[in-house]
Amino acid sequence: MNCSGEQTIYFIETYRDRSLSWDPNNSQYKNKNKRRDGLTEIAISFGMEKFDVEKKIKNLQSRFAREKKKEKESRKTGSGAGEAYTSKWFGYDSMLFLANS
């Protein structure tokens, strides 16, 4: 699914709203069928295959993890506050819900 930035943000928000798919603190998280159903709902709403939804989520999570790692490493090595890395990736703020999961 090649999306514009705006469509990707909407995709991320849709995923975020289904916390049972990503939040281990959600009481339904351990229910694989419910998680699968949540991904299927996303697939239907975006006209995608479930496999493609899973792939897109994995790609977004990987990109977010790389950005968080850059941010963390810049804080360790930076000698001044002005040197800290700040992500410019358009999806970063939308993905912050994953920071604590």
Backbone as a ProteinNet text record, in pm:
[ID]
protein_1_A
[PRIMARY]
MNCSGEQTIYFIETYRDRSLSWDPNNSQYKNKNKRRDGLTEIAISFGMEKFDVEKKIKNLQSRFAREKKKEKESRKTGSGAGEAYTSKWFGYDSMLFLANS
[TERTIARY]
84.6	0	88.9	92.1	162.4	63.1	90.2	-1.8	66.3	-15.8	36	61.6	131.6	157	27.9	-70.6	-198.9	-270.3	-267	-329.4	-256.8	-125.4	-47.2	-79.1	-92.6	-129.8	-265.7	-360.4	-492.7	-481.3	-396.3	-371.6	-317.6	-219.1	-159.8	-266	-348.7	-453.8	-554.3	-586.1	-677.7	-617.2	-489.4	-418.4	-413.5	-381.8	-374.6	-508.7	-619	-751.6	-787	-715.4	-737.7	-626.2	-626.1	-516.4	-498.3	-600.3	-582.7	-483.4	-454	-356.9	-212.3	-188.1	-50.2	-18.7	-119.8	-96.6	-106.4	6.4	2	-75.4	-104.1	-183.1	-333.7	-372.5	-513.1	-556.2	-669.8	-715.4	-740.3	-767.3	-793.6	-667.8	-553.8	-430.3	-390	-408.1	-365.2	-456.4	-570.4	-664.1	-624.4	-556.6	-505.7	-617.5	-732.1	-844	-892.3	-899.1	-941.8	-839.1	-709.7	-605.3	-616	-637.4	-651.2	-773.3	-882.6	-1003.8	-979.7	-902.4	-870	-792.1	-697.4	-620	-707.6	-799.4	-891.9	-981.1	-1026.5	-1107.6	-1030.1	-903.3	-819.2	-806.2	-781.2	-765	-889.7	-1005	-1130.7	-1149.6	-1123.1	-1146.4	-1050.3	-933.8	-838	-834	-920.5	-923.5	-793.4	-739.4	-611.7	-629.8	-528.9	-522.9	-465.7	-504.6	-455.4	-303	-246.4	-101.1	-35	-93.5	-37.3	-47.9	-154.6	-170.4	-59.2	-36.8	68.4	205.3	229.9	357.2	374.4	268.8	275.5	300	231.2	249.8	393.8	446.1	583.4	682.2	658.3	744.9	738.4	618	601.5	667.9	651.4	712.9	865.8	918.6	1064.5	1117.1	1047.2	1090.2	1084.9	977.5	963.3	1075.8	1106.6	1212.7	1348.1	1374.7	1500.5	1507.7	1396.2	1392.9	1413.5	1348.6	1365.2	1510	1570.6	1709.1	1803	1781.9	1864.2	1850.9	1726.9	1699.8	1773.2	1762.6	1825.5	1977.6	2035.1	2180.2	2233	2156.5	2202.9	2205.7	2117	2117.1	2238	2280.1	2395.6	2525.9	2539.4	2666.8	2675.2	2561.4	2562.9	2619.6	2709.5	2769.9	2685.7	2597.6	2511.8	2369	2277.1	2135.1	2099	2171.7	2143.7	2177.9	2252.1	2293.5	2199.4	2100.5	2008.4	1930.1	1914.9	1841.6	1691.9	1625.1	1479.8	1429.4	1343.3	1292.6	1214.4	1238.8	1163.8	1067	1062.4	973	829	747.6	609.9	525	556.8	475.2	518.9	627.8	686.5	588.5	531.7	441.2	319.6	269.9	154.4	185.2	313.1	353.3	397.7	399.5	445.9	368.5	246.8	169.6	239.8	332.9	406.2	528.9	563.5	685.7	692	581	580.5	530	508.3	455.5	561.9
-118.1	0	124	191.8	319.3	427.8	496.3	596.7	731.5	832.3	965.1	971.6	1074.2	1092.1	1100.2	1168.9	1185.3	1051	967.7	836	746.9	759.8	680.2	721	849.3	896.6	838.7	839	782.4	632.1	563.2	420.1	397.8	478.9	467	491.4	592	623	508.8	447.7	333.9	217.9	193.4	88.5	120.8	245.6	288.9	266.9	291.6	278	133	39.3	-103.2	-153.7	-104.6	-132.1	-280.2	-359.7	-502.2	-563.2	-492.8	-542.8	-514.8	-418.8	-380.2	-363.2	-350.9	-320.1	-444.6	-494.9	-614.7	-594.2	-470.5	-442	-451.7	-459.5	-474.9	-617	-628.8	-760.9	-858	-807.3	-892	-925.7	-868.8	-882.9	-1029	-1112.3	-1252.3	-1336	-1282.3	-1353.8	-1332	-1431.6	-1418.9	-1396.6	-1457.9	-1440.9	-1296.4	-1234.5	-1093.6	-1003.9	-1032.2	-952.3	-967.6	-1089.3	-1114.8	-1042.3	-1044.6	-974	-824	-768	-625.5	-590.8	-675.8	-652.8	-668.8	-763.2	-783	-660.9	-602.4	-479.8	-367.1	-353.3	-250.2	-278.8	-403.8	-441.5	-406.2	-438	-408.9	-258.9	-183.7	-38.9	30.8	-29.7	30.7	-41.1	-141.2	-214.9	-289.5	-349.3	-419.6	-565.1	-643.9	-780.1	-773.3	-867.7	-870.2	-880.3	-959.3	-972.9	-836.9	-755.9	-624.3	-529.6	-543.6	-463.3	-499.8	-629.8	-675.5	-624.4	-628.7	-582	-431.5	-354.8	-209.1	-174.7	-244.5	-219.9	-250.7	-361.2	-399.8	-294.1	-244.5	-140.3	-12.1	27.7	148.8	133.2	15.7	-8.6	-6.2	-61.8	-61.8	80.3	159	298	375.7	356.4	424.4	382.9	254.2	204.8	265.2	277.1	339.7	485.5	556.4	697.7	712.5	626.7	631.2	601.2	505.9	469.3	586.3	653.7	770.9	878.1	897.8	997.9	962.6	838.4	792.5	802.6	760.7	765	907.7	998.5	1137	1200.6	1158.1	1210.1	1159.8	1038	980.2	1047	1071	1118.9	1269.3	1336.8	1481.6	1556.5	1649.3	1726.1	1847.2	1887.6	2002.4	1972.6	2047.4	2023.4	2045.6	2132.6	2161.8	2048.3	1949	1838.4	1719	1721.7	1609.1	1591.4	1465.8	1433.5	1448.1	1510.7	1520.9	1466.5	1368.6	1305	1403.8	1394.9	1475.9	1388.8	1259.8	1167	1204.2	1217.3	1265.1	1175	1047.4	956.6	941.7	1007.7	987.6	1018.6	1136.6	1176	1084.2	1041	951.8	813.9	775	642.1	641.6	755.8	762.6	673.8	635.4	546.3	413.1	376.8	250.9	263	382.5	404.8	325.8	304.2	235.7	91.7	42.5	-95.2	-192.9
0	0	0	-108.5	-113.6	-77.8	29.7	82.6	86.9	83.1	111.5	261.6	304.4	446.4	525.6	470.4	537.9	554	449.7	456.3	557.5	561.9	655.8	799.5	823.8	957.7	996.1	904.1	931.6	960	884.5	906.5	1048.2	1087.6	1221.5	1328.9	1310.6	1407.9	1419.1	1306.4	1305.8	1383.3	1363	1435.6	1585.5	1618.7	1758.9	1830.4	1761.4	1820.9	1853.5	1796.5	1824.1	1915.5	2036.5	2129.8	2159.8	2140.2	2165	2067	1957.8	1859.5	1898.2	1985.9	2015	2163.6	2248.6	2389.8	2477.9	2529	2613	2743.1	2780.3	2900	2874.5	2747.9	2712.8	2749.2	2816.1	2862.2	2746.6	2626.7	2510.4	2429.5	2467.5	2389.4	2368.2	2468.8	2458	2369.1	2332.6	2246.9	2099.9	2043.4	1906.1	1805.3	1829	1736	1734.6	1851.5	1859.5	1789.4	1811.8	1745.7	1594.4	1548.8	1405.1	1349.9	1426.1	1383.1	1370.9	1464.7	1459	1333.6	1296.9	1174.6	1050.9	1056.8	944.5	927.1	1037.9	1030.7	963.3	999.7	937.9	788.5	754.6	613.4	533	587.4	517.5	501	607.2	598.9	502.8	476.5	383.6	248.7	230.3	104.5	78.7	183.5	174.8	216.1	188.7	240.7	382.4	467.5	605.6	608.1	517.5	509.2	485.9	397.8	367.6	487.5	565.6	687.4	785	802.8	893.8	849.2	719.4	663.3	685.8	662	680.3	826.7	916.8	1059.5	1099	1051.4	1083.6	1032.2	910.4	854.1	936.7	975.3	1056.1	1192.7	1254	1384.3	1373.4	1265.9	1245.6	1229.3	1148.4	1127.2	1258.4	1334.7	1463	1557.6	1562.4	1650.7	1612.3	1482.3	1437.7	1481.4	1467.8	1507.1	1657.8	1737.5	1883.2	1921.7	1851.6	1880.2	1850.4	1738	1703.9	1811.8	1855.2	1958.4	2088.2	2128.2	2252.2	2243.4	2131.9	2114.9	2111.3	2053.5	2045.9	2184.7	2272.2	2409.2	2487.9	2456.5	2526	2483.9	2353.1	2300.6	2284.9	2279.6	2258.8	2377.2	2348.1	2457	2494.6	2403.6	2432.3	2396.5	2452.8	2427.8	2281.7	2213	2072.7	1979.6	2026.5	1942.1	1947.9	2032.8	2045.2	1915.5	1873.4	1751.3	1775.5	1682.8	1684.4	1551.5	1558.3	1437.2	1351.9	1223	1126.9	1046.9	1080.5	1011.5	1043.1	941.2	957.2	1047.3	1058.4	1137.1	1281.8	1317	1450	1563.7	1563.2	1672	1680.1	1565.5	1564.1	1620	1613.8	1660.9	1807.6	1872.6	2010.5	2107.4	2070.2	2156.5	2179.1	2090.4	2103.7	2193.2	2233	2307.7	2438.8	2502.6	2632.2	2625.8	2504.4	2496	2454.4
[MASK]
+++++++++++++++++++++++++++++++++++++++++++++++++++++++++++++++++++++++++++++++++++++++++++++++++++++

